[in-house]
Amino acid sequence: MKHRKWLLVWSWLGLLPWLVSTALAEPIRLSGTGMLLTAVRLVTDDYRQHHPEIQFQFHFPPVGSSGAIKAVSNGQLDIALTGRPLKKEEESAGLVQEWLGRTPFVFVAHPAAPVTRITRDQLVAIYAGRQTHWPDGSRIRVILRPLVDADTAILTGISPAMKEAVTTAHASRRPGAALADTDIDLADMVEKVPGGVGSVGLALLLAEKRSLVLLTLNGVEPTVAAMEQRRYPLDKPAYLVTRAGASPAVRDVVAHLRSETGKSRLVQLGISATPR
């Protein structure tokens, strides 16, 4: 009888490593706004150097902020990377939001664009369709985001004139204008379409090392430092969303992203934890 008990104990002990490895094999699933996906992936690469047992699964193409929040609520994702805060109904559904930071909201042009700077008045004229060519005579092609989108809200919030210009651009969809569903799509299109111009979070450009022309706005370079010093006026927020009963592993990853080590790495990628 004793031999049987010891045999049972040793059997369980033999299974224990398998059970542990099986539990640890479950990856932490993330998606959300394309602005954050690559940047956060790079930070989790650093995290795995000290936690090789933790696996991550980043869902590309990005599903956007709202899509990721819904997926976390449904249990299809563990962490949503979002460019907007939770709505009241989302909070009441048992979701938890953590502040990650903010990144400059910037204007970019095709790699061969003959310009490096732009003004607010020029932006209004371009989006309204009054300025259709660059100074060298080459055609400007505006890349828009959906009208009901966090990036469009930032764009239209620049001024009443800009709101009218963007609304006009969407309504007319004049020749040369195109629509990008996500910020990664927008960066791709501006990069590939001659004369392309659009707006996106700086974090995406730095994390993915895009070859786009980063335009100064009213003479101010869109850097993290300029944003923190309030010299550059436009930024896009970044949040982490999880379920209230998230696993210890998920909570530890969120804590790392918000730690001093995580913050230091994110600043290099264009994301500052400094509040507005």
ChimeraX attribute file (.defattr): number of C-alpha atoms within 10 A of each C-alpha:
attribute: neighborCount
match mode: 1-to-1
recipient: residues
	/A:1	6
	/A:2	7
	/A:3	8
	/A:4	9
	/A:5	10
	/A:6	11
	/A:7	12
	/A:8	12
	/A:9	12
	/A:10	12
	/A:11	11
	/A:12	13
	/A:13	12
	/A:14	11
	/A:15	11
	/A:16	12
	/A:17	11
	/A:18	12
	/A:19	13
	/A:20	10
	/A:21	11
	/A:22	10
	/A:23	10
	/A:24	14
	/A:25	13
	/A:26	13
	/A:27	16
	/A:28	18
	/A:29	18
	/A:30	26
	/A:31	28
	/A:32	29
	/A:33	25
	/A:34	25
	/A:35	28
	/A:36	26
	/A:37	25
	/A:38	20
	/A:39	22
	/A:40	22
	/A:41	16
	/A:42	14
	/A:43	20
	/A:44	19
	/A:45	14
	/A:46	14
	/A:47	17
	/A:48	14
	/A:49	10
	/A:50	9
	/A:51	12
	/A:52	9
	/A:53	12
	/A:54	18
	/A:55	15
	/A:56	15
	/A:57	14
	/A:58	18
	/A:59	14
	/A:60	12
	/A:61	14
	/A:62	22
	/A:63	20
	/A:64	22
	/A:65	25
	/A:66	18
	/A:67	16
	/A:68	25
	/A:69	28
	/A:70	16
	/A:71	19
	/A:72	20
	/A:73	22
	/A:74	11
	/A:75	13
	/A:76	13
	/A:77	23
	/A:78	24
	/A:79	30
	/A:80	30
	/A:81	29
	/A:82	29
	/A:83	27
	/A:84	17
	/A:85	17
	/A:86	20
	/A:87	8
	/A:88	8
	/A:89	9
	/A:90	16
	/A:91	16
	/A:92	10
	/A:93	11
	/A:94	12
	/A:95	19
	/A:96	17
	/A:97	19
	/A:98	16
	/A:99	16
	/A:100	25
	/A:101	23
	/A:102	28
	/A:103	31
	/A:104	26
	/A:105	23
	/A:106	24
	/A:107	21
	/A:108	28
	/A:109	30
	/A:110	25
	/A:111	19
	/A:112	13
	/A:113	19
	/A:114	15
	/A:115	16
	/A:116	13
	/A:117	18
	/A:118	16
	/A:119	14
	/A:120	14
	/A:121	11
	/A:122	15
	/A:123	20
	/A:124	21
	/A:125	16
	/A:126	22
	/A:127	27
	/A:128	22
	/A:129	23
	/A:130	12
	/A:131	15
	/A:132	18
	/A:133	14
	/A:134	14
	/A:135	10
	/A:136	9
	/A:137	9
	/A:138	13
	/A:139	16
	/A:140	23
	/A:141	26
	/A:142	27
	/A:143	24
	/A:144	24
	/A:145	25
	/A:146	14
	/A:147	16
	/A:148	8
	/A:149	17
	/A:150	17
	/A:151	23
	/A:152	18
	/A:153	15
	/A:154	16
	/A:155	19
	/A:156	17
	/A:157	13
	/A:158	14
	/A:159	13
	/A:160	10
	/A:161	17
	/A:162	21
	/A:163	20
	/A:164	14
	/A:165	21
	/A:166	24
	/A:167	17
	/A:168	15
	/A:169	21
	/A:170	18
	/A:171	10
	/A:172	12
	/A:173	15
	/A:174	14
	/A:175	9
	/A:176	15
	/A:177	18
	/A:178	19
	/A:179	16
	/A:180	17
	/A:181	13
	/A:182	22
	/A:183	22
	/A:184	21
	/A:185	17
	/A:186	23
	/A:187	26
	/A:188	16
	/A:189	22
	/A:190	26
	/A:191	21
	/A:192	13
	/A:193	18
	/A:194	17
	/A:195	23
	/A:196	27
	/A:197	27
	/A:198	22
	/A:199	24
	/A:200	26
	/A:201	28
	/A:202	26
	/A:203	30
	/A:204	24
	/A:205	22
	/A:206	17
	/A:207	20
	/A:208	14
	/A:209	10
	/A:210	14
	/A:211	15
	/A:212	21
	/A:213	20
	/A:214	21
	/A:215	21
	/A:216	19
	/A:217	20
	/A:218	13
	/A:219	12
	/A:220	16
	/A:221	18
	/A:222	24
	/A:223	19
	/A:224	23
	/A:225	15
	/A:226	14
	/A:227	22
	/A:228	19
	/A:229	10
	/A:230	11
	/A:231	13
	/A:232	22
	/A:233	15
	/A:234	19
	/A:235	23
	/A:236	21
	/A:237	22
	/A:238	23
	/A:239	21
	/A:240	24
	/A:241	28
	/A:242	25
	/A:243	23
	/A:244	14
	/A:245	11
	/A:246	14
	/A:247	12
	/A:248	9
	/A:249	13
	/A:250	19
	/A:251	17
	/A:252	12
	/A:253	20
	/A:254	18
	/A:255	13
	/A:256	16
	/A:257	21
	/A:258	19
	/A:259	14
	/A:260	12
	/A:261	13
	/A:262	21
	/A:263	20
	/A:264	16
	/A:265	19
	/A:266	26
	/A:267	17
	/A:268	14
	/A:269	25
	/A:270	23
	/A:271	29
	/A:272	24
	/A:273	21
	/A:274	14
	/A:275	10
	/A:276	10
